[in-house]
């Protein structure tokens, strides 16, 4: 877990927006964006961020 809030924000951005942009690039090559996949990427990124930054003892 990063103590620096700016680094945490960068991690959140990479896990959500960065991966969405990567997914959109991939989908463009396949002929179009799939909204359900984008939503899944965002939800997975948020989940990964929360697991990484959750304080011990919190559920």
Secondary structure as GFF3:
##gff-version 3
##sequence-region A 1 59
A	DSSP	alpha_helix	5	13	.	.	.	ID=ss1
A	DSSP	pi_helix	14	18	.	.	.	ID=ss2
A	DSSP	alpha_helix	19	30	.	.	.	ID=ss3
A	DSSP	alpha_helix	35	53	.	.	.	ID=ss4
###
